[in-house]
Amino acid sequence: MKTSAERYALLGRLLNAATSLSRLAIWVAGALTLASALYITADIITRKFFSFALGGSDELSGYAFAISISWALAFATLQRANIRIDALYQLLPARVCALLDWVALVGLAVFAIYLTWYAGDVAALSWERNATANTVMATPLWIPQFLWVIGLIWLCIVLALMLIRSSIALVTGDIDTVRAICGIRSTQEEAAEEAEAGVRMVKGDA
């Protein structure tokens, strides 16, 4: 008899692929944030010691921050890094917790869809009107806005995959899978992850 993982292997592969792509996205987002910090530093140094400014550091860092955040959301969701209040949650039966996990994921998906919809409208309006930033750089606003929206669209795709798989698991009574996809991270999971990170650091030092 096939296990749940074997029966829904395609969804599992899709979620694994989504995790890999989301991990790549956070590296890009991190690089963008680092580049922004370096540019701000260079701008400060040139202002202080050479009496001229590179210009646009505040504007570009704002764009970088917004884009980086949106591109990191999918990975944070896959890793269940979003904060939820669990004071009563820990006292409830496993099946009730699984249902609440699923409801929480649905609520997050609804919010993400609305946010992406209106963000897309903003970007499309900037494109249609050829809107530019009210700054010296006069950046076409659709460029950072569309990059921002791409991250939100990817979040919606990831949430759709998570919802499909968790919905099947909930209906079939596979509580462990529901918890693994959208449950609150336990202290044991967090401790194990920190221990693994510590081992990697020690091996790296060695």
N, C-alpha and C positions, 0 to 999 in steps of 0.2 A: 504494500500500500504506500502511495506517495505521501511524503510529508508536505506540510504547508509551503515550505521553501521551494521544494521541487515543483509543486503544482503551479506556483506563481513565480517561476524562475525569471520570466521575462521582466516582470515588474521589479524584481530584485536587481536584475542587471541594469535596468533603467535608473533605479535609485543609486546604484553604485556609480554609474556614469555621471549622474547629476552631482554626486558628492565630489568626484574627481574634477569636474568642470568648475564647481563652486570653490573648491580648494585653489584651483588655478586663478579664479577671479579674485580671491582674497590676497593672493600674492601680488597680482597686478594692482589691486587697491592699496596694498601696503607700500608698493613701490611708488605709486602716485603720491601718497601721503608723505613718504620720505623725500621725494623730489620737491614737493611743495615746501617742506621744512628747510631743505638745503637752499632753495631759492630765497626764502625769507631771510635766512642767515646771511646769504651773500648780499642781499639788498641792505641789510643792517650794516654790514662791514663796509660796503662801498659808501653808504651815507656818512658813516663815522670817520673813515680814514681818507676817503678820496673825494668827498664833497659832491658826489652825484648819486642818483638813485637809479636802480635798474627799472623800477616802476612796475605797478600791477601786481605786487606780491599779495596784497590783501584780496584783490579780486580773484586772482588765480588760485589762491589757497582756499577761498570759499567754494569755487567750482570743484576743486580737488576733494574737499571734504564731503560735499554732497554726493559726488560720484562714487567715492570710496565707500561711503556708508551704504548706498544702494546696492553696490556690487558685493558687499559682505553679508547682506541680510540672508541670502539663501543658505550660505554655509552655516551661519549662526542658527538658523531654523533647523537644518539637518542635524546639527550637533545638540539640539535642544538647549541652546544657551539663553533663550528668552526667559525672562523672569516671570514666575507665577507664584501666587500666594498659596502655600501648601499646609497651613496650620491645621485645617480640618481634613484636608485631602488624605493625610497620612493615617487617619483614623477610620477611613471608609473601607468597605470590602473591595477586593481586587476588581470585580466586574464593574462596580460603580465608578471606581477610579478610571478604568479603561473608557467608560462612556464619557466621563468628564474630560479625559484627555482628547477624545475625538471631538467633543463639542468645542473645546478650546482651539483645536486646529481649524475647525470650521469657522469660528469667529475670526481667527487670524487671517484665514483665506478671504473672507468677505471684506475685511478691512483692507487687505492688500489689493484686492481687485478694484475697490473704489479709489484707493490712492493712485493706483496705476492708471486708471481711466482718466482721472482729472489731471494727473501729471502729463499724460499723453496729449490731452486737450491744450494744456499750457504750451507744450513744445510745438504742437501743430500750429497754434496761433502765432507763436514767434516766427515760425517758418513762413507762414502766409503773409505776415506783415513785415517780414525782413527786419525784425526788431533787433536792436543792438543795445549793449549796456551803456548806461549814462556815465561813461568813464572816458579817460584819454585813449584807452585801448579800443573802445567801441566794439567789443567782442560780439559777434552774432550770437544771440542768446540761444538759438536752436541747437548750437553745437554742444555746449555743456548740458543743456536740458535733455537732448536725445540720449546722450551718454548716461545721464541719470535715469531716464526712463528704461533703458535697456536692462539695468540692474533690477528694476522693479518688475519688468516683464519676466525675467529669469526667475525671480522669487515666486511669481504666480505659477510658472511652469513646475517648479519644484514642489510647491504646495499642492498642486493638482496631483502629482505623482504620489505624494505622501497621503493625500486624502483617499485616493483610489485604493492604495494598498492597505491603509488602516481601516477603511470601511469594510473591505473584504474580510480582514482579520476579525473585526468586531462582529460581523454577521456570523462568521464560522466559529466564533468562540475562542479564537487564538489571542488570548489576553497578553501573552508575552510579546507577540509581535506588535500589538497596539502600543504597549508600553515602550518597546524599543524604538518605535517610529516617532511617537508624539508624547510620551510620558515625561514626567518630571524626572530629571536626573537625580539618582539617589546619592547619598553621601558616599556609599561604597564605590559607585562608579567614578565619582570625582576623585576619591582617594586613589583608586587604581590608575586613573589617568595621570595623576600627579606622580605616582610611583614610576610609571613607565617613562614619563618625561625625565625624572631623576636618573633613571638607568641610562637613557640616551645621552644625557649630559655627562655622566661618569665615563661612558664608553667613548664619547667624543673627546673628553679630556685625556683619556688614556691613549 
